[in-house]
Amino acid sequence: MRNMETPQAILLGLSLIAIAIASIPFTSTFIKEAHAAAPKKVQICNDKGDCARILPSGLLMTRVY
């Protein structure tokens, strides 16, 4: 097997993408749609117990030590 040249590799890659897009109507019948779980809340704190908070402007306020 010989190595592909750049134009051949690009054509092969684009062909694989086209096949994947074209097969969506056929594969959607036996592959279930994924649904995300409810979002979790995360709190960012340092080892001293100081936690970041979100300002009314939407910015994240943290303390720098």
mmCIF file of the N, C-alpha and C atoms, coordinates in Angstrom:
data_MODEL
# 
_entry.id   MODEL 
# 
loop_
_atom_site.group_PDB 
_atom_site.id 
_atom_site.type_symbol 
_atom_site.label_atom_id 
_atom_site.label_alt_id 
_atom_site.label_comp_id 
_atom_site.label_asym_id 
_atom_site.label_entity_id 
_atom_site.label_seq_id 
_atom_site.pdbx_PDB_ins_code 
_atom_site.Cartn_x 
_atom_site.Cartn_y 
_atom_site.Cartn_z 
_atom_site.occupancy 
_atom_site.B_iso_or_equiv 
_atom_site.pdbx_formal_charge 
_atom_site.auth_seq_id 
_atom_site.auth_comp_id 
_atom_site.auth_asym_id 
_atom_site.auth_atom_id 
_atom_site.pdbx_PDB_model_num 
ATOM 1   N N  . MET A 1 1  ? 0.849   -1.183 0.000  1.00 0.00 ? 1  MET A N  1 
ATOM 2   C CA . MET A 1 1  ? 0.000   0.000  0.000  1.00 0.00 ? 1  MET A CA 1 
ATOM 3   C C  . MET A 1 1  ? 0.892   1.243  0.000  1.00 0.00 ? 1  MET A C  1 
ATOM 4   N N  . ARG A 1 2  ? 0.596   2.174  -0.885 1.00 0.00 ? 2  ARG A N  1 
ATOM 5   C CA . ARG A 1 2  ? 1.418   3.380  -0.977 1.00 0.00 ? 2  ARG A CA 1 
ATOM 6   C C  . ARG A 1 2  ? 0.763   4.519  -0.190 1.00 0.00 ? 2  ARG A C  1 
ATOM 7   N N  . ASN A 1 3  ? 1.564   5.493  0.159  1.00 0.00 ? 3  ASN A N  1 
ATOM 8   C CA . ASN A 1 3  ? 1.051   6.658  0.882  1.00 0.00 ? 3  ASN A CA 1 
ATOM 9   C C  . ASN A 1 3  ? 0.228   7.537  -0.053 1.00 0.00 ? 3  ASN A C  1 
ATOM 10  N N  . MET A 1 4  ? -0.795  8.159  0.498  1.00 0.00 ? 4  MET A N  1 
ATOM 11  C CA . MET A 1 4  ? -1.628  9.061  -0.297 1.00 0.00 ? 4  MET A CA 1 
ATOM 12  C C  . MET A 1 4  ? -0.975  10.428 -0.383 1.00 0.00 ? 4  MET A C  1 
ATOM 13  N N  . GLU A 1 5  ? -1.247  11.101 -1.485 1.00 0.00 ? 5  GLU A N  1 
ATOM 14  C CA . GLU A 1 5  ? -0.814  12.481 -1.612 1.00 0.00 ? 5  GLU A CA 1 
ATOM 15  C C  . GLU A 1 5  ? -1.865  13.365 -0.958 1.00 0.00 ? 5  GLU A C  1 
ATOM 16  N N  . THR A 1 6  ? -1.519  14.611 -0.701 1.00 0.00 ? 6  THR A N  1 
ATOM 17  C CA . THR A 1 6  ? -2.411  15.527 0.014  1.00 0.00 ? 6  THR A CA 1 
ATOM 18  C C  . THR A 1 6  ? -3.783  15.671 -0.644 1.00 0.00 ? 6  THR A C  1 
ATOM 19  N N  . PRO A 1 7  ? -3.887  15.897 -1.944 1.00 0.00 ? 7  PRO A N  1 
ATOM 20  C CA . PRO A 1 7  ? -5.228  16.026 -2.539 1.00 0.00 ? 7  PRO A CA 1 
ATOM 21  C C  . PRO A 1 7  ? -6.074  14.763 -2.377 1.00 0.00 ? 7  PRO A C  1 
ATOM 22  N N  . GLN A 1 8  ? -5.447  13.607 -2.460 1.00 0.00 ? 8  GLN A N  1 
ATOM 23  C CA . GLN A 1 8  ? -6.181  12.356 -2.286 1.00 0.00 ? 8  GLN A CA 1 
ATOM 24  C C  . GLN A 1 8  ? -6.672  12.207 -0.850 1.00 0.00 ? 8  GLN A C  1 
ATOM 25  N N  . ALA A 1 9  ? -5.838  12.582 0.117  1.00 0.00 ? 9  ALA A N  1 
ATOM 26  C CA . ALA A 1 9  ? -6.228  12.492 1.518  1.00 0.00 ? 9  ALA A CA 1 
ATOM 27  C C  . ALA A 1 9  ? -7.374  13.447 1.835  1.00 0.00 ? 9  ALA A C  1 
ATOM 28  N N  . ILE A 1 10 ? -7.312  14.654 1.262  1.00 0.00 ? 10 ILE A N  1 
ATOM 29  C CA . ILE A 1 10 ? -8.397  15.628 1.482  1.00 0.00 ? 10 ILE A CA 1 
ATOM 30  C C  . ILE A 1 10 ? -9.690  15.119 0.875  1.00 0.00 ? 10 ILE A C  1 
ATOM 31  N N  . LEU A 1 11 ? -9.622  14.586 -0.327 1.00 0.00 ? 11 LEU A N  1 
ATOM 32  C CA . LEU A 1 11 ? -10.819 14.052 -0.986 1.00 0.00 ? 11 LEU A CA 1 
ATOM 33  C C  . LEU A 1 11 ? -11.410 12.890 -0.187 1.00 0.00 ? 11 LEU A C  1 
ATOM 34  N N  . LEU A 1 12 ? -10.568 12.009 0.309  1.00 0.00 ? 12 LEU A N  1 
ATOM 35  C CA . LEU A 1 12 ? -11.047 10.891 1.120  1.00 0.00 ? 12 LEU A CA 1 
ATOM 36  C C  . LEU A 1 12 ? -11.706 11.386 2.408  1.00 0.00 ? 12 LEU A C  1 
ATOM 37  N N  . GLY A 1 13 ? -11.095 12.349 3.073  1.00 0.00 ? 13 GLY A N  1 
ATOM 38  C CA . GLY A 1 13 ? -11.665 12.898 4.302  1.00 0.00 ? 13 GLY A CA 1 
ATOM 39  C C  . GLY A 1 13 ? -13.010 13.558 4.067  1.00 0.00 ? 13 GLY A C  1 
ATOM 40  N N  . LEU A 1 14 ? -13.097 14.368 3.027  1.00 0.00 ? 14 LEU A N  1 
ATOM 41  C CA . LEU A 1 14 ? -14.372 15.021 2.717  1.00 0.00 ? 14 LEU A CA 1 
ATOM 42  C C  . LEU A 1 14 ? -15.436 14.003 2.311  1.00 0.00 ? 14 LEU A C  1 
ATOM 43  N N  . SER A 1 15 ? -15.023 12.941 1.640  1.00 0.00 ? 15 SER A N  1 
ATOM 44  C CA . SER A 1 15 ? -15.972 11.889 1.264  1.00 0.00 ? 15 SER A CA 1 
ATOM 45  C C  . SER A 1 15 ? -16.526 11.191 2.501  1.00 0.00 ? 15 SER A C  1 
ATOM 46  N N  . LEU A 1 16 ? -15.661 10.923 3.475  1.00 0.00 ? 16 LEU A N  1 
ATOM 47  C CA . LEU A 1 16 ? -16.127 10.285 4.714  1.00 0.00 ? 16 LEU A CA 1 
ATOM 48  C C  . LEU A 1 16 ? -17.094 11.190 5.481  1.00 0.00 ? 16 LEU A C  1 
ATOM 49  N N  . ILE A 1 17 ? -16.824 12.485 5.494  1.00 0.00 ? 17 ILE A N  1 
ATOM 50  C CA . ILE A 1 17 ? -17.733 13.430 6.156  1.00 0.00 ? 17 ILE A CA 1 
ATOM 51  C C  . ILE A 1 17 ? -19.077 13.449 5.438  1.00 0.00 ? 17 ILE A C  1 
ATOM 52  N N  . ALA A 1 18 ? -19.060 13.456 4.100  1.00 0.00 ? 18 ALA A N  1 
ATOM 53  C CA . ALA A 1 18 ? -20.310 13.458 3.322  1.00 0.00 ? 18 ALA A CA 1 
ATOM 54  C C  . ALA A 1 18 ? -21.112 12.195 3.560  1.00 0.00 ? 18 ALA A C  1 
ATOM 55  N N  . ILE A 1 19 ? -20.434 11.059 3.644  1.00 0.00 ? 19 ILE A N  1 
ATOM 56  C CA . ILE A 1 19 ? -21.133 9.794  3.914  1.00 0.00 ? 19 ILE A CA 1 
ATOM 57  C C  . ILE A 1 19 ? -21.759 9.821  5.300  1.00 0.00 ? 19 ILE A C  1 
ATOM 58  N N  . ALA A 1 20 ? -21.038 10.361 6.284  1.00 0.00 ? 20 ALA A N  1 
ATOM 59  C CA . ALA A 1 20 ? -21.577 10.431 7.649  1.00 0.00 ? 20 ALA A CA 1 
ATOM 60  C C  . ALA A 1 20 ? -22.809 11.325 7.703  1.00 0.00 ? 20 ALA A C  1 
ATOM 61  N N  . ILE A 1 21 ? -22.779 12.455 7.018  1.00 0.00 ? 21 ILE A N  1 
ATOM 62  C CA . ILE A 1 21 ? -23.936 13.360 7.009  1.00 0.00 ? 21 ILE A CA 1 
ATOM 63  C C  . ILE A 1 21 ? -25.108 12.728 6.268  1.00 0.00 ? 21 ILE A C  1 
ATOM 64  N N  . ALA A 1 22 ? -24.827 12.075 5.150  1.00 0.00 ? 22 ALA A N  1 
ATOM 65  C CA . ALA A 1 22 ? -25.895 11.471 4.353  1.00 0.00 ? 22 ALA A CA 1 
ATOM 66  C C  . ALA A 1 22 ? -26.541 10.280 5.060  1.00 0.00 ? 22 ALA A C  1 
ATOM 67  N N  . SER A 1 23 ? -25.828 9.631  5.971  1.00 0.00 ? 23 SER A N  1 
ATOM 68  C CA . SER A 1 23 ? -26.369 8.449  6.645  1.00 0.00 ? 23 SER A CA 1 
ATOM 69  C C  . SER A 1 23 ? -27.183 8.789  7.886  1.00 0.00 ? 23 SER A C  1 
ATOM 70  N N  . ILE A 1 24 ? -27.286 10.053 8.253  1.00 0.00 ? 24 ILE A N  1 
ATOM 71  C CA . ILE A 1 24 ? -28.028 10.445 9.462  1.00 0.00 ? 24 ILE A CA 1 
ATOM 72  C C  . ILE A 1 24 ? -29.497 10.003 9.409  1.00 0.00 ? 24 ILE A C  1 
ATOM 73  N N  . PRO A 1 25 ? -30.228 10.203 8.305  1.00 0.00 ? 25 PRO A N  1 
ATOM 74  C CA . PRO A 1 25 ? -31.635 9.758  8.300  1.00 0.00 ? 25 PRO A CA 1 
ATOM 75  C C  . PRO A 1 25 ? -31.789 8.248  8.492  1.00 0.00 ? 25 PRO A C  1 
ATOM 76  N N  . PHE A 1 26 ? -30.822 7.471  8.049  1.00 0.00 ? 26 PHE A N  1 
ATOM 77  C CA . PHE A 1 26 ? -30.915 6.014  8.159  1.00 0.00 ? 26 PHE A CA 1 
ATOM 78  C C  . PHE A 1 26 ? -30.506 5.515  9.543  1.00 0.00 ? 26 PHE A C  1 
ATOM 79  N N  . THR A 1 27 ? -29.521 6.152  10.151 1.00 0.00 ? 27 THR A N  1 
ATOM 80  C CA . THR A 1 27 ? -29.044 5.689  11.451 1.00 0.00 ? 27 THR A CA 1 
ATOM 81  C C  . THR A 1 27 ? -29.885 6.227  12.602 1.00 0.00 ? 27 THR A C  1 
ATOM 82  N N  . SER A 1 28 ? -30.648 7.284  12.382 1.00 0.00 ? 28 SER A N  1 
ATOM 83  C CA . SER A 1 28 ? -31.437 7.861  13.476 1.00 0.00 ? 28 SER A CA 1 
ATOM 84  C C  . SER A 1 28 ? -32.578 6.938  13.908 1.00 0.00 ? 28 SER A C  1 
ATOM 85  N N  . THR A 1 29 ? -32.918 5.951  13.108 1.00 0.00 ? 29 THR A N  1 
ATOM 86  C CA . THR A 1 29 ? -34.003 5.047  13.488 1.00 0.00 ? 29 THR A CA 1 
ATOM 87  C C  . THR A 1 29 ? -33.581 4.046  14.553 1.00 0.00 ? 29 THR A C  1 
ATOM 88  N N  . PHE A 1 30 ? -32.299 3.710  14.618 1.00 0.00 ? 30 PHE A N  1 
ATOM 89  C CA . PHE A 1 30 ? -31.874 2.747  15.633 1.00 0.00 ? 30 PHE A CA 1 
ATOM 90  C C  . PHE A 1 30 ? -30.849 3.302  16.618 1.00 0.00 ? 30 PHE A C  1 
ATOM 91  N N  . ILE A 1 31 ? -30.478 4.570  16.505 1.00 0.00 ? 31 ILE A N  1 
ATOM 92  C CA . ILE A 1 31 ? -29.625 5.225  17.501 1.00 0.00 ? 31 ILE A CA 1 
ATOM 93  C C  . ILE A 1 31 ? -30.478 6.268  18.202 1.00 0.00 ? 31 ILE A C  1 
ATOM 94  N N  . LYS A 1 32 ? -30.626 6.127  19.518 1.00 0.00 ? 32 LYS A N  1 
ATOM 95  C CA . LYS A 1 32 ? -31.472 7.045  20.270 1.00 0.00 ? 32 LYS A CA 1 
ATOM 96  C C  . LYS A 1 32 ? -30.781 8.390  20.450 1.00 0.00 ? 32 LYS A C  1 
ATOM 97  N N  . GLU A 1 33 ? -31.585 9.431  20.518 1.00 0.00 ? 33 GLU A N  1 
ATOM 98  C CA . GLU A 1 33 ? -31.074 10.773 20.726 1.00 0.00 ? 33 GLU A CA 1 
ATOM 99  C C  . GLU A 1 33 ? -30.604 10.906 22.172 1.00 0.00 ? 33 GLU A C  1 
ATOM 100 N N  . ALA A 1 34 ? -29.482 11.559 22.363 1.00 0.00 ? 34 ALA A N  1 
ATOM 101 C CA . ALA A 1 34 ? -28.934 11.743 23.709 1.00 0.00 ? 34 ALA A CA 1 
ATOM 102 C C  . ALA A 1 34 ? -29.553 12.982 24.346 1.00 0.00 ? 34 ALA A C  1 
ATOM 103 N N  . HIS A 1 35 ? -29.878 12.878 25.612 1.00 0.00 ? 35 HIS A N  1 
ATOM 104 C CA . HIS A 1 35 ? -30.417 14.003 26.367 1.00 0.00 ? 35 HIS A CA 1 
ATOM 105 C C  . HIS A 1 35 ? -29.497 14.274 27.551 1.00 0.00 ? 35 HIS A C  1 
ATOM 106 N N  . ALA A 1 36 ? -29.152 15.526 27.735 1.00 0.00 ? 36 ALA A N  1 
ATOM 107 C CA . ALA A 1 36 ? -28.260 15.896 28.832 1.00 0.00 ? 36 ALA A CA 1 
ATOM 108 C C  . ALA A 1 36 ? -29.024 15.872 30.149 1.00 0.00 ? 36 ALA A C  1 
ATOM 109 N N  . ALA A 1 37 ? -28.304 15.570 31.205 1.00 0.00 ? 37 ALA A N  1 
ATOM 110 C CA . ALA A 1 37 ? -28.890 15.592 32.543 1.00 0.00 ? 37 ALA A CA 1 
ATOM 111 C C  . ALA A 1 37 ? -29.057 17.044 33.000 1.00 0.00 ? 37 ALA A C  1 
ATOM 112 N N  . ALA A 1 38 ? -29.740 17.227 34.100 1.00 0.00 ? 38 ALA A N  1 
ATOM 113 C CA . ALA A 1 38 ? -29.929 18.567 34.647 1.00 0.00 ? 38 ALA A CA 1 
ATOM 114 C C  . ALA A 1 38 ? -28.567 19.146 35.026 1.00 0.00 ? 38 ALA A C  1 
ATOM 115 N N  . PRO A 1 39 ? -28.370 20.441 34.791 1.00 0.00 ? 39 PRO A N  1 
ATOM 116 C CA . PRO A 1 39 ? -27.069 21.042 35.120 1.00 0.00 ? 39 PRO A CA 1 
ATOM 117 C C  . PRO A 1 39 ? -26.806 21.003 36.627 1.00 0.00 ? 39 PRO A C  1 
ATOM 118 N N  . LYS A 1 40 ? -25.565 20.819 36.976 1.00 0.00 ? 40 LYS A N  1 
ATOM 119 C CA . LYS A 1 40 ? -25.142 20.790 38.376 1.00 0.00 ? 40 LYS A CA 1 
ATOM 120 C C  . LYS A 1 40 ? -24.551 22.139 38.746 1.00 0.00 ? 40 LYS A C  1 
ATOM 121 N N  . LYS A 1 41 ? -24.653 22.487 40.007 1.00 0.00 ? 41 LYS A N  1 
ATOM 122 C CA . LYS A 1 41 ? -24.046 23.722 40.482 1.00 0.00 ? 41 LYS A CA 1 
ATOM 123 C C  . LYS A 1 41 ? -22.669 23.392 41.049 1.00 0.00 ? 41 LYS A C  1 
ATOM 124 N N  . VAL A 1 42 ? -21.702 24.216 40.702 1.00 0.00 ? 42 VAL A N  1 
ATOM 125 C CA . VAL A 1 42 ? -20.334 24.017 41.144 1.00 0.00 ? 42 VAL A CA 1 
ATOM 126 C C  . VAL A 1 42 ? -19.867 25.277 41.840 1.00 0.00 ? 42 VAL A C  1 
ATOM 127 N N  . GLN A 1 43 ? -19.175 25.114 42.957 1.00 0.00 ? 43 GLN A N  1 
ATOM 128 C CA . GLN A 1 43 ? -18.647 26.249 43.676 1.00 0.00 ? 43 GLN A CA 1 
ATOM 129 C C  . GLN A 1 43 ? -17.124 26.170 43.651 1.00 0.00 ? 43 GLN A C  1 
ATOM 130 N N  . ILE A 1 44 ? -16.476 27.287 43.301 1.00 0.00 ? 44 ILE A N  1 
ATOM 131 C CA . ILE A 1 44 ? -15.026 27.326 43.209 1.00 0.00 ? 44 ILE A CA 1 
ATOM 132 C C  . ILE A 1 44 ? -14.485 27.948 44.488 1.00 0.00 ? 44 ILE A C  1 
ATOM 133 N N  . CYS A 1 45 ? -13.744 27.149 45.256 1.00 0.00 ? 45 CYS A N  1 
ATOM 134 C CA . CYS A 1 45 ? -13.184 27.618 46.526 1.00 0.00 ? 45 CYS A CA 1 
ATOM 135 C C  . CYS A 1 45 ? -11.706 27.262 46.597 1.00 0.00 ? 45 CYS A C  1 
ATOM 136 N N  . ASN A 1 46 ? -10.958 28.022 47.388 1.00 0.00 ? 46 ASN A N  1 
ATOM 137 C CA . ASN A 1 46 ? -9.560  27.675 47.603 1.00 0.00 ? 46 ASN A CA 1 
ATOM 138 C C  . ASN A 1 46 ? -9.435  26.872 48.895 1.00 0.00 ? 46 ASN A C  1 
ATOM 139 N N  . ASP A 1 47 ? -8.204  26.514 49.244 1.00 0.00 ? 47 ASP A N  1 
ATOM 140 C CA . ASP A 1 47 ? -8.002  25.673 50.427 1.00 0.00 ? 47 ASP A CA 1 
ATOM 141 C C  . ASP A 1 47 ? -8.287  26.398 51.734 1.00 0.00 ? 47 ASP A C  1 
ATOM 142 N N  . LYS A 1 48 ? -8.410  27.740 51.700 1.00 0.00 ? 48 LYS A N  1 
ATOM 143 C CA . LYS A 1 48 ? -8.721  28.507 52.914 1.00 0.00 ? 48 LYS A CA 1 
ATOM 144 C C  . LYS A 1 48 ? -10.229 28.651 53.127 1.00 0.00 ? 48 LYS A C  1 
ATOM 145 N N  . GLY A 1 49 ? -11.007 28.209 52.158 1.00 0.00 ? 49 GLY A N  1 
ATOM 146 C CA . GLY A 1 49 ? -12.452 28.296 52.278 1.00 0.00 ? 49 GLY A CA 1 
ATOM 147 C C  . GLY A 1 49 ? -13.058 29.522 51.625 1.00 0.00 ? 49 GLY A C  1 
ATOM 148 N N  . ASP A 1 50 ? -12.230 30.364 50.991 1.00 0.00 ? 50 ASP A N  1 
ATOM 149 C CA . ASP A 1 50 ? -12.744 31.526 50.271 1.00 0.00 ? 50 ASP A CA 1 
ATOM 150 C C  . ASP A 1 50 ? -13.298 31.063 48.930 1.00 0.00 ? 50 ASP A C  1 
ATOM 151 N N  . CYS A 1 51 ? -14.526 31.460 48.638 1.00 0.00 ? 51 CYS A N  1 
ATOM 152 C CA . CYS A 1 51 ? -15.174 30.998 47.414 1.00 0.00 ? 51 CYS A CA 1 
ATOM 153 C C  . CYS A 1 51 ? -15.407 32.166 46.452 1.00 0.00 ? 51 CYS A C  1 
ATOM 154 N N  . ALA A 1 52 ? -15.354 31.881 45.179 1.00 0.00 ? 52 ALA A N  1 
ATOM 155 C CA . ALA A 1 52 ? -15.623 32.883 44.148 1.00 0.00 ? 52 ALA A CA 1 
ATOM 156 C C  . ALA A 1 52 ? -17.121 33.139 44.096 1.00 0.00 ? 52 ALA A C  1 
ATOM 157 N N  . ARG A 1 53 ? -17.477 34.322 43.608 1.00 0.00 ? 53 ARG A N  1 
ATOM 158 C CA . ARG A 1 53 ? -18.891 34.636 43.440 1.00 0.00 ? 53 ARG A CA 1 
ATOM 159 C C  . ARG A 1 53 ? -19.089 35.389 42.145 1.00 0.00 ? 53 ARG A C  1 
ATOM 160 N N  . ILE A 1 54 ? -20.298 35.356 41.638 1.00 0.00 ? 54 ILE A N  1 
ATOM 161 C CA . ILE A 1 54 ? -20.618 36.027 40.374 1.00 0.00 ? 54 ILE A CA 1 
ATOM 162 C C  . ILE A 1 54 ? -21.234 37.384 40.697 1.00 0.00 ? 54 ILE A C  1 
ATOM 163 N N  . LEU A 1 55 ? -20.671 38.425 40.121 1.00 0.00 ? 55 LEU A N  1 
ATOM 164 C CA . LEU A 1 55 ? -21.155 39.781 40.330 1.00 0.00 ? 55 LEU A CA 1 
ATOM 165 C C  . LEU A 1 55 ? -22.423 40.012 39.507 1.00 0.00 ? 55 LEU A C  1 
ATOM 166 N N  . PRO A 1 56 ? -23.216 41.036 39.834 1.00 0.00 ? 56 PRO A N  1 
ATOM 167 C CA . PRO A 1 56 ? -24.423 41.331 39.048 1.00 0.00 ? 56 PRO A CA 1 
ATOM 168 C C  . PRO A 1 56 ? -24.131 41.574 37.566 1.00 0.00 ? 56 PRO A C  1 
ATOM 169 N N  . SER A 1 57 ? -22.903 42.003 37.257 1.00 0.00 ? 57 SER A N  1 
ATOM 170 C CA . SER A 1 57 ? -22.541 42.240 35.856 1.00 0.00 ? 57 SER A CA 1 
ATOM 171 C C  . SER A 1 57 ? -22.277 40.938 35.112 1.00 0.00 ? 57 SER A C  1 
ATOM 172 N N  . GLY A 1 58 ? -22.224 39.802 35.851 1.00 0.00 ? 58 GLY A N  1 
ATOM 173 C CA . GLY A 1 58 ? -21.970 38.517 35.235 1.00 0.00 ? 58 GLY A CA 1 
ATOM 174 C C  . GLY A 1 58 ? -20.513 38.095 35.309 1.00 0.00 ? 58 GLY A C  1 
ATOM 175 N N  . LEU A 1 59 ? -19.653 38.959 35.852 1.00 0.00 ? 59 LEU A N  1 
ATOM 176 C CA . LEU A 1 59 ? -18.234 38.623 35.970 1.00 0.00 ? 59 LEU A CA 1 
ATOM 177 C C  . LEU A 1 59 ? -17.984 37.748 37.201 1.00 0.00 ? 59 LEU A C  1 
ATOM 178 N N  . LEU A 1 60 ? -16.933 36.965 37.143 1.00 0.00 ? 60 LEU A N  1 
ATOM 179 C CA . LEU A 1 60 ? -16.552 36.103 38.257 1.00 0.00 ? 60 LEU A CA 1 
ATOM 180 C C  . LEU A 1 60 ? -15.562 36.852 39.116 1.00 0.00 ? 60 LEU A C  1 
ATOM 181 N N  . MET A 1 61 ? -15.873 37.018 40.410 1.00 0.00 ? 61 MET A N  1 
ATOM 182 C CA . MET A 1 61 ? -14.986 37.727 41.318 1.00 0.00 ? 61 MET A CA 1 
ATOM 183 C C  . MET A 1 61 ? -14.241 36.709 42.179 1.00 0.00 ? 61 MET A C  1 
ATOM 184 N N  . THR A 1 62 ? -12.918 36.789 42.135 1.00 0.00 ? 62 THR A N  1 
ATOM 185 C CA . THR A 1 62 ? -12.090 35.931 42.976 1.00 0.00 ? 62 THR A CA 1 
ATOM 186 C C  . THR A 1 62 ? -11.087 36.816 43.704 1.00 0.00 ? 62 THR A C  1 
ATOM 187 N N  . ARG A 1 63 ? -10.552 36.289 44.764 1.00 0.00 ? 63 ARG A N  1 
ATOM 188 C CA . ARG A 1 63 ? -9.510  37.013 45.491 1.00 0.00 ? 63 ARG A CA 1 
ATOM 189 C C  . ARG A 1 63 ? -8.158  36.449 45.091 1.00 0.00 ? 63 ARG A C  1 
ATOM 190 N N  . VAL A 1 64 ? -7.198  37.330 44.915 1.00 0.00 ? 64 VAL A N  1 
ATOM 191 C CA . VAL A 1 64 ? -5.853  36.904 44.584 1.00 0.00 ? 64 VAL A CA 1 
ATOM 192 C C  . VAL A 1 64 ? -4.978  37.138 45.810 1.00 0.00 ? 64 VAL A C  1 
ATOM 193 N N  . TYR A 1 65 ? -4.280  36.085 46.235 1.00 0.00 ? 65 TYR A N  1 
ATOM 194 C CA . TYR A 1 65 ? -3.417  36.196 47.421 1.00 0.00 ? 65 TYR A CA 1 
ATOM 195 C C  . TYR A 1 65 ? -1.970  36.141 47.038 1.00 0.00 ? 65 TYR A C  1 
# 
